[in-house]
């Protein structure tokens, strides 16, 4: 006769093995990214807002310097981390904000545990401002499309975080930038090992 403790231990061991197997399967398609390029296409509303404020934005293509990424669809666990060289500079005649060292951190098939983020907000965009890596954007995957064979993705939408909007408003002495301000969309073509 099998004791209750033995049954529980057997079920727990089986569950642990299953979870380990799933984790190994989920990570099997993650590849080491060694290069490539990510482009930020500013949204129409962002272009109009910048123009109205007499601001220019330069540097919308960024060299990928490394990372680990799974180019599967988001609902199949796609995502990862991509690190970049280059900078987005927003400026006018009197002031400048330089966002450099962009890092895409995209969590595929994310269960956020009931936080107040939008359903399709799957990650963050960070950048160095004054030498400190700061969260500057939320990444929305509603229109995200990826191609595992080409190691690429498109349609990853970026909106400003509260901190980034506050920094832009302070620098340019305006109140036009808000949390959720739609900055644009990211597309990527990676080189992998």
Rosetta blueprint (number, residue, H / E / L):
1 X L
2 X L
3 X L
4 X H
5 X H
6 X H
7 X H
8 X H
9 X H
10 X H
11 X H
12 X H
13 X H
14 X H
15 X H
16 X H
17 X H
18 X H
19 X H
20 X H
21 X H
22 X H
23 X H
24 X H
25 X H
26 X H
27 X H
28 X L
29 X L
30 X L
31 X E
32 X E
33 X E
34 X E
35 X E
36 X E
37 X E
38 X E
39 X E
40 X E
41 X E
42 X E
43 X L
44 X H
45 X H
46 X H
47 X H
48 X H
49 X H
50 X H
51 X H
52 X H
53 X L
54 X L
55 X L
56 X E
57 X E
58 X E
59 X L
60 X L
61 X E
62 X E
63 X E
64 X E
65 X E
66 X E
67 X E
68 X E
69 X E
70 X E
71 X L
72 X L
73 X L
74 X H
75 X H
76 X H
77 X L
78 X L
79 X E
80 X E
81 X E
82 X E
83 X E
84 X E
85 X E
86 X L
87 X E
88 X E
89 X E
90 X E
91 X E
92 X L
93 X L
94 X L
95 X L
96 X E
97 X E
98 X E
99 X E
100 X E
101 X E
102 X E
103 X E
104 X E
105 X E
106 X E
107 X L
108 X L
109 X L
110 X L
111 X L
112 X L
113 X L
114 X L
115 X L
116 X L
117 X L
118 X L
119 X L
120 X L
121 X E
122 X E
123 X E
124 X E
125 X E
126 X E
127 X E
128 X E
129 X E
130 X L
131 X L
132 X E
133 X E
134 X E
135 X E
136 X E
137 X E
138 X E
139 X E
140 X E
141 X L
142 X L
143 X L
144 X L
145 X E
146 X E
147 X E
148 X L
149 X L
150 X L
151 X L
152 X E
153 X E
154 X E
155 X E
156 X E
157 X E
158 X E
159 X E
160 X E
161 X L
162 X H
163 X H
164 X H
165 X H
166 X H
167 X H
168 X H
169 X H
170 X H
171 X H
172 X H
173 X L
174 X L
175 X L
176 X L
177 X L
178 X L
179 X L
180 X L
181 X L
182 X E
183 X E
184 X E
185 X E
186 X E
187 X E
188 X E
189 X E
190 X E
191 X E
192 X E
193 X L
